[in-house]
């Protein structure tokens, strides 16, 4: 039997990833996301963007298939260009059932994001194990499974078939 301490930590902390939304964009755009006490993740499904992360000296470039995981409480901005003034994510996604947004014509960029729910008493164990910021590039060998999962998530979301919410939760 293989020893897998990371799986043990995930089980102990009752870690559960939840896709909370996404957006499409076209033309110049930028969205500012507040720092949260939750582990955040996001992926670029189509196109590319700049990620400006609080505490980092310069922005990172994200391409289609790149995945980011933010384990520290830091705000960040996703943008077509770092010089574009951002709109507040809370103003875009606040409202009953509001999980998807479109900026501009929505033809050039697509994003999906969410967070990891953790047991309140033991969740800190996982957060303490992870580095504050992880950027997995689509070209890396580790990204192949992310790409497959992202494609399935998008298919489920877009098809809107019965059971899509449960299938999406399992894929996440």
C-alpha positions as a Markdown table, in Angstrom:
| # | Residue | x | y | z |
|---|---|---|---|---|
| 1 | Unk | 0.0 | 0.0 | 0.0 |
| 2 | Unk | 1.3 | 3.4 | -1.0 |
| 3 | Unk | 1.6 | 6.1 | 1.8 |
| 4 | Unk | 0.1 | 9.3 | 0.6 |
| 5 | Unk | 0.3 | 12.0 | 3.4 |
| 6 | Unk | -1.2 | 14.7 | 1.2 |
| 7 | Unk | -4.4 | 12.7 | 0.6 |
| 8 | Unk | -4.5 | 12.1 | 4.4 |
| 9 | Unk | -4.4 | 15.9 | 5.0 |
| 10 | Unk | -7.1 | 16.5 | 2.4 |
| 11 | Unk | -9.3 | 13.9 | 4.1 |
| 12 | Unk | -8.5 | 15.2 | 7.6 |
| 13 | Unk | -9.3 | 18.8 | 6.6 |
| 14 | Unk | -12.4 | 17.7 | 4.7 |
| 15 | Unk | -11.2 | 19.7 | 1.7 |
| 16 | Unk | -13.8 | 20.3 | -1.0 |
| 17 | Unk | -13.2 | 22.4 | -4.1 |
| 18 | Unk | -16.2 | 24.5 | -5.3 |
| 19 | Unk | -16.5 | 26.2 | -8.6 |
| 20 | Unk | -18.1 | 29.6 | -7.8 |
| 21 | Unk | -18.2 | 31.2 | -11.2 |
| 22 | Unk | -16.4 | 32.6 | -14.1 |
| 23 | Unk | -16.4 | 35.2 | -16.8 |
| 24 | Unk | -15.7 | 35.9 | -20.4 |
| 25 | Unk | -14.2 | 39.1 | -21.8 |
| 26 | Unk | -13.3 | 40.9 | -25.0 |
| 27 | Unk | -11.5 | 44.2 | -25.5 |
| 28 | Unk | -9.8 | 45.9 | -22.6 |
| 29 | Unk | -10.9 | 44.7 | -19.2 |
| 30 | Unk | -9.7 | 44.2 | -15.6 |
| 31 | Unk | -11.3 | 42.8 | -12.5 |
| 32 | Unk | -10.1 | 43.2 | -8.9 |
| 33 | Unk | -10.7 | 40.3 | -6.5 |
| 34 | Unk | -10.5 | 40.8 | -2.7 |
| 35 | Unk | -8.3 | 38.8 | -0.5 |
| 36 | Unk | -10.2 | 36.0 | 1.2 |
| 37 | Unk | -9.5 | 33.5 | 4.0 |
| 38 | Unk | -10.3 | 30.7 | 1.6 |
| 39 | Unk | -7.9 | 28.9 | -0.7 |
| 40 | Unk | -8.8 | 30.3 | -4.1 |
| 41 | Unk | -8.2 | 28.7 | -7.5 |
| 42 | Unk | -8.7 | 29.9 | -11.0 |
| 43 | Unk | -8.0 | 28.8 | -14.5 |
| 44 | Unk | -7.8 | 30.4 | -17.9 |
| 45 | Unk | -10.0 | 28.4 | -20.3 |
| 46 | Unk | -9.5 | 30.6 | -23.4 |
| 47 | Unk | -7.1 | 33.4 | -24.2 |
| 48 | Unk | -4.6 | 35.0 | -21.9 |
| 49 | Unk | -4.5 | 37.6 | -19.1 |
| 50 | Unk | -2.2 | 39.3 | -16.6 |
| 51 | Unk | -2.4 | 38.4 | -12.9 |
| 52 | Unk | -1.3 | 41.2 | -10.5 |
| 53 | Unk | -1.0 | 39.6 | -7.1 |
| 54 | Unk | -0.8 | 41.7 | -3.9 |
| 55 | Unk | 2.7 | 41.6 | -2.5 |
| 56 | Unk | 4.4 | 40.6 | -5.8 |
| 57 | Unk | 6.6 | 43.2 | -7.7 |
| 58 | Unk | 5.3 | 42.5 | -11.2 |
| 59 | Unk | 2.3 | 40.8 | -12.9 |
| 60 | Unk | 2.4 | 37.2 | -14.2 |
| 61 | Unk | 1.2 | 36.2 | -17.6 |
| 62 | Unk | -1.5 | 33.4 | -17.7 |
| 63 | Unk | -2.2 | 31.5 | -20.9 |
| 64 | Unk | -5.0 | 29.1 | -21.9 |
| 65 | Unk | -4.9 | 26.1 | -19.6 |
| 66 | Unk | -2.8 | 27.8 | -16.8 |
| 67 | Unk | -4.1 | 27.2 | -13.3 |
| 68 | Unk | -3.4 | 29.4 | -10.2 |
| 69 | Unk | -3.9 | 28.5 | -6.6 |
| 70 | Unk | -3.8 | 31.2 | -3.9 |
| 71 | Unk | -3.5 | 29.9 | -0.4 |
| 72 | Unk | -2.6 | 33.2 | 1.3 |
| 73 | Unk | -5.0 | 36.1 | 1.9 |
| 74 | Unk | -4.0 | 38.4 | -0.9 |
| 75 | Unk | -6.1 | 40.4 | -3.3 |
| 76 | Unk | -5.4 | 40.1 | -7.0 |
| 77 | Unk | -6.4 | 41.6 | -10.4 |
| 78 | Unk | -7.0 | 39.7 | -13.6 |
| 79 | Unk | -6.6 | 41.9 | -16.7 |
| 80 | Unk | -6.2 | 42.0 | -20.4 |
| 81 | Unk | -3.5 | 44.7 | -19.7 |
| 82 | Unk | -2.2 | 45.7 | -16.3 |
| 83 | Unk | -2.8 | 49.4 | -17.1 |
| 84 | Unk | -6.6 | 49.0 | -17.4 |
| 85 | Unk | -8.4 | 50.3 | -14.3 |
| 86 | Unk | -10.2 | 47.3 | -12.7 |
| 87 | Unk | -13.8 | 46.9 | -11.8 |
| 88 | Unk | -14.6 | 45.3 | -8.5 |
| 89 | Unk | -15.5 | 41.6 | -8.7 |
| 90 | Unk | -18.1 | 42.0 | -6.0 |
| 91 | Unk | -20.1 | 44.4 | -8.1 |
| 92 | Unk | -20.0 | 42.0 | -11.0 |
| 93 | Unk | -20.9 | 38.8 | -9.2 |
| 94 | Unk | -23.2 | 40.1 | -6.4 |
| 95 | Unk | -26.8 | 39.2 | -6.8 |
| 96 | Unk | -29.0 | 36.1 | -6.7 |
| 97 | Unk | -27.6 | 33.3 | -8.7 |
| 98 | Unk | -25.0 | 35.6 | -10.3 |
| 99 | Unk | -22.0 | 33.3 | -11.1 |
| 100 | Unk | -21.1 | 34.3 | -14.7 |
| 101 | Unk | -20.3 | 37.7 | -16.1 |
| 102 | Unk | -19.3 | 39.1 | -19.5 |
| 103 | Unk | -17.1 | 42.0 | -20.0 |
| 104 | Unk | -17.1 | 43.6 | -23.5 |
| 105 | Unk | -18.2 | 41.2 | -26.2 |
| 106 | Unk | -16.8 | 38.2 | -24.3 |
| 107 | Unk | -15.1 | 36.7 | -27.3 |
| 108 | Unk | -11.4 | 36.7 | -26.4 |
| 109 | Unk | -11.1 | 35.3 | -22.9 |
| 110 | Unk | -12.8 | 32.8 | -20.6 |
| 111 | Unk | -12.1 | 32.1 | -16.9 |
| 112 | Unk | -13.4 | 29.7 | -14.3 |
| 113 | Unk | -12.7 | 30.1 | -10.6 |
| 114 | Unk | -13.6 | 29.0 | -7.1 |
| 115 | Unk | -12.4 | 28.1 | -3.7 |
| 116 | Unk | -11.6 | 25.2 | -1.4 |
| 117 | Unk | -14.0 | 24.6 | 1.6 |
| 118 | Unk | -12.2 | 23.3 | 4.7 |
| 119 | Unk | -13.1 | 22.0 | 8.1 |
| 120 | Unk | -13.1 | 25.1 | 10.4 |
| 121 | Unk | -11.2 | 23.3 | 13.1 |
| 122 | Unk | -8.6 | 21.5 | 11.0 |
| 123 | Unk | -8.5 | 23.4 | 7.7 |
| 124 | Unk | -5.4 | 25.4 | 8.8 |
| 125 | Unk | -3.4 | 22.2 | 8.4 |
| 126 | Unk | -3.8 | 22.3 | 4.6 |
| 127 | Unk | -3.4 | 26.1 | 4.3 |
| 128 | Unk | -0.1 | 25.8 | 6.3 |
| 129 | Unk | 1.2 | 23.1 | 4.0 |
| 130 | Unk | 0.7 | 25.0 | 0.8 |
| 131 | Unk | 2.9 | 27.7 | -0.6 |
| 132 | Unk | 1.1 | 31.1 | -0.7 |
| 133 | Unk | 1.0 | 31.1 | -4.5 |
| 134 | Unk | 1.1 | 28.2 | -7.1 |
| 135 | Unk | 1.1 | 28.8 | -10.8 |
| 136 | Unk | 0.8 | 25.7 | -12.9 |
| 137 | Unk | 1.5 | 26.5 | -16.6 |
| 138 | Unk | -0.5 | 24.6 | -19.3 |
| 139 | Unk | 2.8 | 23.5 | -20.9 |
| 140 | Unk | 3.9 | 21.7 | -17.7 |
| 141 | Unk | 3.5 | 17.9 | -17.4 |
| 142 | Unk | 1.3 | 18.3 | -14.3 |
| 143 | Unk | -1.2 | 20.4 | -16.3 |
| 144 | Unk | -2.5 | 17.7 | -18.6 |
| 145 | Unk | -5.0 | 16.4 | -16.0 |
| 146 | Unk | -6.1 | 20.0 | -15.2 |
| 147 | Unk | -6.7 | 20.6 | -18.9 |
| 148 | Unk | -8.9 | 17.5 | -19.2 |
| 149 | Unk | -10.8 | 18.4 | -16.0 |
| 150 | Unk | -11.3 | 22.0 | -17.2 |
| 151 | Unk | -12.7 | 20.8 | -20.6 |
| 152 | Unk | -15.1 | 18.5 | -18.8 |
| 153 | Unk | -16.2 | 21.3 | -16.4 |
| 154 | Unk | -16.9 | 23.7 | -19.3 |
| 155 | Unk | -18.8 | 21.0 | -21.2 |
| 156 | Unk | -21.0 | 20.4 | -18.1 |
| 157 | Unk | -21.6 | 24.0 | -17.5 |
| 158 | Unk | -22.4 | 24.9 | -21.1 |
| 159 | Unk | -24.6 | 21.9 | -21.8 |
| 160 | Unk | -26.9 | 22.6 | -18.8 |
| 161 | Unk | -28.2 | 19.0 | -18.7 |
| 162 | Unk | -29.9 | 17.5 | -15.7 |
| 163 | Unk | -27.2 | 16.5 | -13.2 |
| 164 | Unk | -24.7 | 19.1 | -14.5 |
| 165 | Unk | -24.3 | 20.6 | -11.0 |
| 166 | Unk | -23.4 | 17.3 | -9.4 |
| 167 | Unk | -21.1 | 16.3 | -12.3 |
| 168 | Unk | -19.3 | 19.7 | -12.0 |
| 169 | Unk | -18.9 | 19.3 | -8.3 |
| 170 | Unk | -17.4 | 15.8 | -8.7 |
| 171 | Unk | -15.0 | 17.0 | -11.5 |
| 172 | Unk | -13.9 | 19.9 | -9.3 |
